[in-house]
Amino acid sequence: MDKRIVIPGDFLSESTKKAGYGTYVKNDIVYSSLCGIENVKEDRVGVIPLTGAYIPSVNDVVIGVVILVTPSNWIVDITSPYDGLLHVSEYPKRLRSEEMPKHLNVGDSVVLRVKDVDGSMKIELALRNSSLQILRTGQVFEVPPVKVSRVIGHGGSMISMLKKETNCNIFVGQNGRIWFDGKDEDMELLESAFDLIVAEAQCSELTDRVYEFIQSKKGRKPATGAFFKNEAGRDADKKEDHPEETYRKIDVLLDPGN
């Protein structure tokens, strides 16, 4: 069954203790504060927004694109209303200003960590794991940031399946940019799968749907629910984590090259 789409003011629950992300409480009733997908769990009810810009938080891991090089900073587009600053001191070795474009230039895609966000939305970036990860190969695909959790899936179910079935290396940035690399035909298939995830993000059992889509593209006809058949997590894809919780659980799955 598809999940219910709610708008601000829609009734969600009579238990105020269950009020979660995307809700507000009035007269001991929990209502939706967003336009999105109702997210009901045993101990919590919330709303997963359908749209919205990426707003950085400290320790987010993102894929940025350099848009300007200044004497002391690389200015980086992180798909947010606010650009990020990567200071030259973050580079693995000491550089003079004139050397900066030789090592990281306009148009380069790079994996970064959000180091700090102040009250004026000045965003300081840092290198992830103290190493510079420039994405020289593969492709970068963009999805709405609010749908990143669906690309990953509950406990990493979706991203694990995509890696296995397409034989591609995949890295998902919390800002909605996804890097992937593999054979041309596999990357083309993976891109089609991403399109399907975005289009049907509101649907339940999404991992099964995408798995069946991939198998059909390969000329196979799996039984419905084949991906989770005989697995303890058969219904895991029906549940939703808040994106931040999901990332903390499966960060190990997101390293480029794994």
Secondary structure, 3 states (H helix, E strand, C coil): CCCCEECCCCEEECCHHHECCCEEEECCEEEECCCEEEEECCCCEEEEECCCCCCCCCCCEEEEEEEEECCCEEEEECCCCCCEEEEHHHCCCCCCHHHHHHHCCCCCEEEEEEEEECCCCCEEEEEHHHCCEECCCCEEEECCHHHHHHHHCHHHHHHHHHHHHHCCEEEECCCCEEEEECCHHHHHHHHHHHHHHHHCCCCCCHHHHHHHHHHHHCCCCCCCCCCCCCCCCCCHHHCCCCHHHHHHHHHHHHCCCC
